[in-house]
Amino acid sequence: MLDAFFEWGQRRAACPERNGVKAMIKMNQPCDNRSARMDFDTSFAVAEIIFWESEDYFAQIISIQNEESLYSLSGTMTPEQQFDSIFEKFFEVLETR
């Protein structure tokens, strides 16, 4: 599932910027629980999504102005879930500010 997340992230990162959101994805160094990380930069926040080989994930958006959390989500992906549905609210918050 980690490879599927990485491919999904590459497609998202390749899309033209929406509302000034720049995205980058990278696979982290090999370890016992490999991960891929998407980083997002905007004029108002920094954000990230991390997805581990164990199918756990973490997403957060932090305000640049006051370093407060604007959004946070963590969990474990289940077989019936899709990345777009898991992270839909994340992108709503990130792209509508």
C-alpha positions as CSV (number, residue, x, y, z in Angstrom):
1,M,0.0,0.0,0.0
2,L,3.0,2.3,0.6
3,D,3.9,2.2,-3.1
4,A,0.2,3.0,-4.0
5,F,0.4,6.0,-1.7
6,F,3.6,7.2,-3.3
7,E,2.1,7.0,-6.8
8,W,-1.0,8.8,-5.6
9,G,1.2,11.5,-4.0
10,Q,3.2,11.9,-7.2
11,R,0.0,12.5,-9.2
12,R,-1.2,15.0,-6.6
13,A,2.2,16.8,-6.5
14,A,2.3,17.0,-10.3
15,C,-1.0,18.9,-10.5
16,P,-0.8,22.6,-11.1
17,E,-0.7,24.7,-7.9
18,R,-4.1,25.4,-6.4
19,N,-4.4,28.6,-4.4
20,G,-0.6,28.8,-4.2
21,V,-0.2,25.3,-2.7
22,K,3.2,23.7,-3.6
23,A,3.5,20.0,-3.0
24,M,6.5,17.6,-2.9
25,I,6.6,13.9,-2.1
26,K,9.5,11.7,-1.2
27,M,10.2,8.2,0.1
28,N,12.0,8.2,3.4
29,Q,15.1,6.1,4.1
30,P,14.5,2.4,4.5
31,C,13.9,1.2,8.0
32,D,11.6,-1.4,9.7
33,N,8.5,0.6,8.9
34,R,9.2,2.6,5.7
35,S,7.2,5.7,4.9
36,A,6.5,8.3,2.3
37,R,6.0,11.9,3.1
38,M,4.2,14.7,1.2
39,D,5.2,18.3,2.2
40,F,3.0,21.3,1.3
41,D,3.9,25.0,1.4
42,T,1.5,27.8,1.2
43,S,1.6,31.5,2.1
44,F,-0.4,30.8,5.3
45,A,0.7,27.3,6.4
46,V,3.0,24.3,6.2
47,A,1.5,20.9,6.0
48,E,2.5,17.2,5.7
49,I,1.0,13.8,5.1
50,I,3.0,10.8,6.2
51,F,2.0,7.3,5.2
52,W,3.8,4.2,6.7
53,E,4.2,0.8,5.3
54,S,2.1,-0.4,8.3
55,E,-0.7,1.6,6.6
56,D,-0.8,4.1,9.5
57,Y,-1.0,7.8,8.4
58,F,-0.7,11.2,9.9
59,A,-1.7,14.5,8.4
60,Q,-1.3,18.0,9.8
61,I,-1.6,21.7,8.7
62,I,0.1,24.3,10.9
63,S,-0.3,28.1,10.6
64,I,2.8,30.0,9.8
65,Q,1.5,33.1,11.6
66,N,1.0,31.6,15.0
67,E,2.1,28.0,14.8
68,E,-1.3,26.7,15.7
69,S,-2.7,23.5,14.4
70,L,-5.3,24.2,11.7
71,Y,-6.0,20.5,11.0
72,S,-4.7,17.1,12.3
73,L,-5.6,13.5,11.4
74,S,-4.1,10.2,12.2
75,G,-5.3,6.6,11.7
76,T,-4.8,3.3,10.0
77,M,-6.0,2.7,6.4
78,T,-8.6,0.0,6.0
79,P,-9.0,-2.0,2.7
80,E,-12.2,-0.2,1.7
81,Q,-10.7,3.3,2.1
82,Q,-9.1,5.4,-0.7
83,F,-6.5,8.1,-0.3
84,D,-8.8,10.7,-1.8
85,S,-11.5,10.1,0.8
86,I,-9.1,9.8,3.8
87,F,-7.4,13.1,3.0
88,E,-10.4,15.0,1.5
89,K,-10.9,17.3,4.5
90,F,-7.1,17.9,4.6
91,F,-7.1,19.3,1.1
92,E,-10.3,21.3,1.7
93,V,-8.6,23.1,4.6
94,L,-5.3,23.5,2.7
95,E,-6.8,24.8,-0.5
96,T,-9.6,27.0,0.7
97,R,-7.8,29.4,2.9
